[in-house]
Amino acid sequence: MEIRLAGIVNDSIVDGTGIRMTVFVQGCEHNCKGCHNPQTHDLNGGYMADTDDILEKALKNPLLEGLTFSGGEPFLQPLPLCDLAKKAHEKGFNIFCYTGFLYEDILKDENKKALLEQVDYLIDGPFIEAQKSLLLNFRGSKNQRIINVKKSLEAGEVITENFDTEEI
C-alpha cells in the first residue's frame, strides 16, 4: 500500500522503548507552535513509499523491538499505516504512534479507529510549547499522554503508562 513519507530513522532510541524504526509520515494540519518536525507539515511534500518495502527494511535489522509512527500526523494516513502495523505485529514488532489528535476523538472515526486498534502505545495530544519538558520520556509536552491502547480499548477508558524520569 502506498504512503506519503517525510523519512525513516532506522534505529531510534527516543521514540518508544528499545531500538525502533521511526516512520515519519508527511502531512500535518495541527501546526503546533514549536513543532519538532515542521518540515513534515506540507500535505504534498515528502515522497511516496510502499508499506511492504518499509516492513522489509525493518526486518533486516535484528535489533529492532518495534516501529514508531510519527510525523507529520499519522492519523491523516490511517489505512496504509494500519496495513503496515498489522504486518509488523505478525512479525513480532510492537507499535508506538504519535498524534496531535486526542484518543477520544480518534475513536469517533472508523478509519482512524482501525489504525488505533493496531497501535500498542499512543502518545496523544498536540505539542504545547508552554508545557514543554525535557524530563518527559517519549513526549514533548506535559499535556501529552502515553496510552496503553489495548488496555484502554478493553476497559472502555484511557489507561496511561508512565515512562518518565523523576523530576528534579
FENGIGI-V511228 format. One line per field, one symbol per residue. ss: DSSP state (H for helix, E for strand, C for the rest). phi: phi as a letter, one per 20 degrees, with the letter a starting at -180 (. if undefined). burial: + if it has 24 or more other C-alpha atoms within 12 Angstrom, else -. Layout:
BEGIN
ss = ???
phi = ???
burial = ???
END
This chain:
BEGIN
ss = CEEEEEEEEEEECCCCCCCEEEEEECCCCCCCCCCCCHHHCCCCCCEEEEHHHHHHHHHCCCCCCEEEEECCCHHHCHHHHHHHHHHHHHCCCEEEEECCCCHHHHCCCHHHHHHHCCCCEEEECCCCHHHECCCCCCCCECCCEEEEHHHHHHHCCCCECCCCCCCC
phi = .ebedercdfbedddpfmeceddefdobdflffngfcffefffdembebdfffffgffffdfefeadcdcaldgfecfffffgffgffffenedcdbdbefegffffedffffffgfeeecdddnffdgfdfbeeefmcdcfffdddffgffffembfdedcdeeffe
burial = --++++++++++-++++-++++++++++++++--+-+++++-+-----+-+--++-+++----++++++++++++++++++++++++++---+++++++++++--+-----++++++++++++++++--------+++++++-+++++++-++----+-+--------
END
